[in-house]
Amino acid sequence: MKAIVAYGAKDYRFCEVDTPKVGEGEILIKIEAAGICASDRAVYMGGDPWGGIESPRVPGHEFVGIVEEIGPGAEKKGFVRGDRVTAECIMPCGKCYYCKKGLYHLCDDENGFLEGGFAEYMLLPKNALIHKVSKDIPAVEAALCEPLSCSAYAVNQTGMGMEDTVVVSGLGAIGMGMLQFALLRNPKRVIGIDTNDALCEIAKKLGAAEALNPMKEDVTKRIVELTDGVGCDIYMEATGNPASVETGMNCLRKQGMLFIYSVFKKKAEIDLNQISEFKELRVIGGHLSPGAFPYTIDCLEKGKINAKVMVTDIFALNEIDEAMSAKKPDRVSIKTVLVP
């Protein structure tokens, strides 16, 4: 089969490799589409916080595909040949402290990360968390199940209500998903923040009350004005920029919530007095999307989430270098998808 094999930073090769053989409890799928995550780009560029590429491998953890072959025992999972499926990128061990506590997304098994979507075929191991996806959803949109499930999980963790003013900072794939799932909760208002005017316009078309560009205005001042001097109730950080965290702490009301769902390339300096003495803030982190796939897939099937507007770039596998370079500050680029 054709696949992308990662050997090192900016050394991703379009190769012919052996198609995976199906073992006990395993399922082979034919990939229809695979999204490029911000973490994929970070690893490709060599600036990731996870330690880089240790050995040649096929990346890609945002994918959708058709069941091609079912290994012995895997039929018990309830899938048949021809089903369209996706899977979570975490494969929990089921044995560690966190798995036993029901926090499988925080599993201690470092080998429990599922990837291999940048290829024509992909093997889903026996402990993969697989979900069926409707064939009515266009493949390039269905490939967004994983990042959108992260957005859904993040919004659910905040517990936002109808009186809340919610700010979403960073209107990339995760942030634009957060904005849409937040709107489904019918809060008082949702405000988007991004340095790209075109992304701000998309956010407003999706339903944001305001979309602010911190390069052109004082967003803290504007948010305080919009909330009659009080500040926002919930600030969701999805940029990975420490400056955004500082903005959030400044524009939140007292006892407001700072929700961080980002990967940061550098450490941040923050005024801890904002958390304790001055505002008594609640600070919550988010990781992956436990339990959020079924809800996300249901929303896509019912048209509650506009994934079409988020798929801005589509490339073939052999265009991997162009695909990895597609997201730039001066153009509209939310989600890049590879189609074998």
C-alpha positions in Angstrom: 0.0 0.0 0.0 1.0 3.6 -0.3 1.7 5.4 2.9 3.5 8.4 4.5 6.4 7.2 6.6 7.9 9.8 9.1 11.6 9.5 9.5 12.4 12.8 11.1 11.6 16.5 11.1 10.5 17.5 7.6 11.5 14.1 6.4 8.1 12.5 5.6 8.3 10.1 2.7 5.6 8.9 0.3 6.4 5.2 0.2 5.2 1.7 -0.7 5.0 -0.4 2.4 3.4 -3.8 3.4 -0.4 -3.7 4.0 -1.0 -4.6 7.7 -2.0 -8.2 8.3 -5.0 -8.7 10.5 -4.5 -10.6 13.7 -6.8 -11.8 16.5 -9.3 -9.1 17.6 -8.0 -6.7 14.9 -9.8 -4.8 12.1 -8.3 -3.5 8.9 -9.9 -0.4 7.4 -9.4 1.3 4.0 -8.8 5.0 4.8 -11.1 7.4 3.1 -9.7 10.6 4.6 -7.3 11.6 7.4 -6.9 15.0 9.0 -3.7 16.7 9.9 -3.6 17.7 13.6 -1.7 20.7 15.0 0.4 18.1 16.8 1.2 16.4 13.5 2.5 19.7 12.2 4.5 20.3 15.4 6.2 16.9 15.0 6.8 17.5 11.3 8.4 20.9 12.0 10.6 19.4 14.8 9.2 21.7 17.5 7.0 19.4 19.4 7.1 18.8 23.2 6.8 15.0 23.0 10.4 14.2 22.0 10.2 13.9 18.2 10.2 10.9 16.0 11.9 7.9 17.7 11.6 5.5 14.8 10.1 5.5 11.3 6.3 5.3 11.5 3.1 6.1 9.7 1.4 9.1 11.5 -2.2 10.2 11.4 -4.7 9.8 14.2 -7.7 11.7 12.7 -9.3 9.4 10.2 -12.3 7.7 8.8 -12.4 4.5 6.8 -14.3 1.4 5.6 -14.0 -1.9 7.3 -12.1 -4.1 4.9 -11.2 -7.2 6.9 -12.2 -8.5 10.4 -9.7 -10.7 12.3 -10.7 -13.7 14.4 -12.7 -12.6 17.4 -13.1 -9.1 16.2 -16.6 -9.8 15.0 -17.7 -9.6 18.6 -17.2 -5.8 18.4 -20.3 -5.6 16.3 -18.8 -4.3 13.1 -19.1 -5.9 9.6 -17.2 -5.5 6.4 -18.3 -2.3 4.7 -19.1 -0.4 7.8 -17.6 3.1 8.0 -15.7 3.7 11.2 -13.3 5.9 13.1 -11.4 5.3 16.4 -10.2 7.3 19.3 -6.4 8.0 19.3 -6.1 6.5 22.8 -5.9 2.8 23.4 -6.3 2.3 27.1 -4.6 -0.5 28.9 -7.5 -1.0 31.3 -5.1 -1.9 34.1 -3.5 1.3 35.3 -4.7 3.5 38.1 -6.4 5.9 35.7 -8.1 3.3 33.6 -9.5 1.7 36.7 -10.9 5.1 37.8 -12.7 5.5 34.5 -10.2 8.1 33.3 -9.0 6.1 30.3 -7.9 9.2 28.4 -5.1 9.6 31.0 -3.9 6.0 30.7 -0.3 5.5 31.8 0.6 3.2 28.9 2.8 5.3 26.6 2.3 2.8 23.8 -1.4 3.3 23.8 -1.5 5.9 21.1 -3.2 4.9 17.8 -1.9 6.3 14.6 -1.4 5.2 11.0 -4.1 7.1 9.1 -1.7 8.7 6.6 -2.0 5.5 4.4 -4.3 3.6 2.2 -5.0 1.0 4.9 -4.8 1.1 8.7 -4.9 -1.6 11.3 -7.2 -1.1 14.4 -5.7 -3.1 17.3 -8.0 -5.2 19.6 -8.0 -2.5 22.3 -8.9 0.3 19.9 -12.0 2.3 20.8 -13.9 2.1 17.5 -17.1 4.0 16.5 -19.4 3.6 13.6 -19.9 6.7 11.4 -22.8 7.4 9.0 -21.9 7.2 5.3 -24.2 10.2 4.8 -21.4 12.5 6.1 -18.8 13.4 3.4 -15.6 11.6 4.1 -13.4 14.8 4.5 -15.9 16.0 7.1 -16.2 12.7 8.8 -12.4 12.8 9.3 -13.0 15.6 11.8 -14.7 13.3 14.3 -11.6 13.2 16.5 -10.8 16.9 16.7 -14.5 17.8 17.0 -14.9 15.3 19.8 -12.1 17.1 21.7 -14.0 20.4 21.2 -17.2 18.7 22.5 -15.5 17.3 25.5 -14.0 20.7 26.4 -17.3 22.5 26.2 -19.0 19.8 28.3 -16.3 20.1 31.0 -17.1 23.8 31.5 -20.7 23.1 32.5 -21.6 26.4 30.7 -25.2 27.6 31.1 -27.6 30.0 29.4 -26.5 33.1 31.4 -22.8 32.7 30.6 -20.6 34.8 28.4 -18.2 32.4 26.8 -14.9 33.4 25.1 -13.1 31.0 22.7 -9.6 32.1 22.0 -8.1 30.6 18.9 -10.3 29.8 15.9 -8.5 26.8 14.5 -10.0 23.4 14.3 -10.4 22.9 18.0 -11.5 26.4 18.7 -14.0 26.6 15.9 -15.4 23.3 17.1 -15.6 24.7 20.7 -17.4 27.7 19.4 -20.0 25.6 17.6 -20.6 23.2 20.5 -20.8 26.1 22.9 -23.5 27.7 20.7 -25.5 24.4 21.0 -25.6 25.1 24.8 -27.4 28.5 24.1 -25.3 30.6 26.4 -25.9 34.4 26.7 -23.2 35.1 24.1 -20.1 33.5 22.6 -17.2 35.6 21.6 -14.4 34.4 19.4 -10.8 35.7 19.4 -8.2 35.2 16.6 -5.5 37.2 14.8 -6.9 36.2 11.4 -9.8 38.4 10.3 -11.2 35.8 7.9 -11.5 33.3 10.7 -13.2 35.9 12.8 -15.7 36.4 10.0 -16.4 32.7 9.8 -17.0 32.6 13.6 -19.6 35.4 13.2 -21.3 33.6 10.4 -21.5 30.5 12.6 -23.2 32.5 15.3 -20.6 34.2 17.5 -21.9 37.5 18.9 -18.5 39.1 18.4 -15.2 38.0 16.9 -12.2 40.1 18.1 -8.7 40.4 16.6 -6.1 41.1 19.4 -3.7 42.6 16.8 -6.2 45.3 16.1 -8.0 46.0 19.4 -7.7 45.6 23.1 -9.8 42.5 23.5 -9.8 42.5 27.3 -11.2 46.0 27.3 -13.8 45.1 24.7 -14.9 41.9 26.6 -15.2 43.9 29.8 -17.3 46.5 28.0 -19.6 43.8 26.5 -20.2 42.4 30.0 -21.0 45.7 31.6 -17.7 45.9 33.4 -17.9 42.4 34.9 -15.9 40.2 32.6 -16.6 36.9 30.9 -17.8 33.8 32.8 -15.7 31.2 30.8 -12.6 31.7 28.8 -11.6 28.7 26.6 -7.9 28.8 25.5 -7.2 26.9 22.2 -4.2 28.8 20.7 -1.2 27.3 22.5 0.1 30.9 23.0 0.9 31.9 26.6 -0.2 35.4 25.9 -3.8 34.1 25.4 -3.7 32.6 28.9 -2.8 36.0 30.3 -5.6 37.7 28.3 -8.0 35.1 29.7 -7.0 35.8 33.3 -7.4 39.5 32.7 -10.9 39.4 31.1 -12.5 36.8 33.3 -14.9 37.9 36.1 -14.3 36.9 39.7 -14.8 33.2 40.1 -14.7 32.8 36.4 -13.4 29.7 34.6 -10.2 29.4 32.6 -10.3 26.3 30.5 -7.1 25.4 28.7 -7.1 22.9 25.9 -3.8 23.5 24.1 -0.3 22.2 23.6 2.3 24.9 24.4 5.8 25.0 22.9 7.1 27.3 25.7 6.4 28.0 29.3 4.3 30.8 30.5 4.6 33.4 33.2 1.3 34.2 34.9 0.2 36.3 37.9 -0.9 33.6 40.3 -2.6 36.3 42.4 -5.2 36.5 39.7 -6.2 32.9 40.4 -6.2 33.3 44.2 -6.2 36.7 45.9 -7.8 38.9 43.2 -10.3 36.7 41.4 -10.5 33.2 42.9 -10.5 31.7 39.4 -11.2 28.1 38.5 -8.5 26.8 36.2 -9.2 23.5 34.3 -7.2 21.6 31.7 -8.5 19.3 29.0 -6.9 16.3 27.2 -8.4 14.2 24.4 -12.1 13.4 24.4 -13.3 10.6 26.7 -16.9 9.7 26.0 -17.5 12.4 23.5 -17.3 10.5 20.2 -20.9 9.2 20.1 -22.3 12.7 20.7 -20.0 14.3 18.2 -20.9 11.8 15.5 -24.6 12.3 16.2 -24.2 16.1 15.9 -22.5 15.6 12.5 -25.1 13.2 11.3 -27.9 15.7 12.2 -26.1 18.7 10.8 -25.8 20.5 14.1 -22.1 21.1 13.5 -20.8 22.7 10.3 -17.7 20.7 9.5 -17.8 21.7 5.8 -16.6 25.2 6.6 -13.8 23.8 8.6 -12.3 21.7 5.8 -10.2 24.3 4.0 -7.5 22.3 2.4 -7.5 18.8 0.7 -4.4 17.0 -0.5 -3.3 13.6 -1.8 -0.9 11.5 0.2 2.0 12.3 -2.1 1.5 16.0 -1.4 2.4 15.6 2.2 4.9 18.5 2.3 2.5 20.9 0.8 -0.2 19.7 3.1 2.0 20.3 6.2 2.8 23.8 5.0 -0.8 24.8 4.2 -1.6 26.4 7.5 -0.2 30.0 7.4 -1.2 33.1 9.4 -2.0 35.1 6.2 -4.6 32.6 4.8 -7.8 30.9 5.8 -6.8 27.4 6.9 -8.7 25.5 9.6 -8.3 21.8 8.8 -6.1 20.1 6.3 -7.3 16.7 5.1 -5.4 14.0 3.2 -7.3 11.7 0.8 -5.5 8.6 -0.3 
